[in-house]
Amino acid sequence: MKQRFCLDKGSDQSSDETEPPGCAAKVLPADLINRSVRLSPLSMPKPRGSNRQKSKPGQPYPAKFPINPSANAFRRRFFPGTSVADWNDWHWQLRNRICGIDALARIVRLSEEELKALHGEKASLPLAITPYYASLIDRDKSFQPIRRTVVPVTAELLHSPGEMEDPLGEDHDSPVPGLVHRYPDRVLFLTTDYCSSYCRYCTRSRMVGQGGECRSSYEQWNKALDYIEATPGVRDVLLSGGDALTLSNDRLEWLLSRLSRIPHVEFIRIGTKAPVVLPQRITLALTRMLKRYHPIWMSIHFTHPDELTAEVMHACNRLADAGIPLGSQTVLLAGINDDVETMKRLYHGLLKIRVRPYYLYQCDPIPGSSHFRTPVAKGLEIIRGLRGFTSGYAVPSFVIDAPAGGGKIPLLPDYLAGREQDALLLRNYEGKIYRYPDPQSTWGAI
Ligand code: SF4
């Protein structure tokens, strides 16, 4: 079978900053027209007050959606005739995803490895990249971190021992299609198999982008909702996919309103990469709608500090201003973000846009992932390089999602150095040993 490109047709194709596509969405008229705005990426902060647009008092960012200078240059070069308003319309971004070899070859010089992979037979994950995210890709360097996360290479076709289609055993813990119930008090609700851009290391590569049609049918959702309703122990529902924020506002609101009527559901989380690969999705209409269903929390999938553009900053600020606590989830990837300095830049940047670094994941052993996976020791080295050397808020939990359904298992560098009489010996971040009186401890017996 040939490599598949953009088989998924996830969203319908309408336009405005404020309202929905999704699989069966109705289109509402635009109520906000974007104008061309140039902002610097976060990596090049301007002095306060230097933005061309004026912020409202108390609002640290301009009211209208920005376009950073390099994205703007990319738009002019590869999408001439496309207005900034269209570019900033998330429906336009979805309609114009880069999904095939020809489209990709127009914007980057494909390496031999990439070309072979794109013509290959076995890749299971489609290729799709939003034009916005493609604007972050280096045209010439095939080893550029962002490029590596979305452009396939031949190593993806190589299946190594220990790799599995469903490494987390989610299918085994699925009481109804599209719902994973592993932990006692919470469920994972797979709302769609569609993402705006596909990450080459995706844990759910066995299912995302597979259908050629959106699988988020109301019939399937109703079965999942019935299960949640009938299971009083479920107090926390994580809406994910695919990417839950590729659903239209109408469909997302339908889900949220149904969940909010279930008395034992205490809060809802949304897992998404949209603020990173499709920040234009964070419209004012979306945040207005989400605010009606608090408490809502959001886990955002970040990979590299180069993702922290003016657009992403704007999207996260809108979400945070809507009262949504934001956390990041990052997969540790070899040659992409596997060093302390890169992670520190990412986490410092996230804190500036009110995203708390939450999880650092060891890469799951999906088929064709060996080129992405680091030794586990690398994750510990990164945590050791952060803890104590920077704010505690900038230090995520490093976890392995245990194969075969073991769940998330946190790993920490060894700060317990031993025991001496009635004291514990503790190693601090500088490697110095300190004694803590602990006469009653049974720790030595553990
Ligand atoms: S956004 Fe998430 S679900 Fe979609 S391809 Fe990336 S990792 Fe997979």
Residues whose N, C-alpha, C, O or C-beta is under 5 A from the ligand:
A	BS01	SF4	C195 S197 Y198 C199 C202 T203 V208 G241 G242 D243 K273
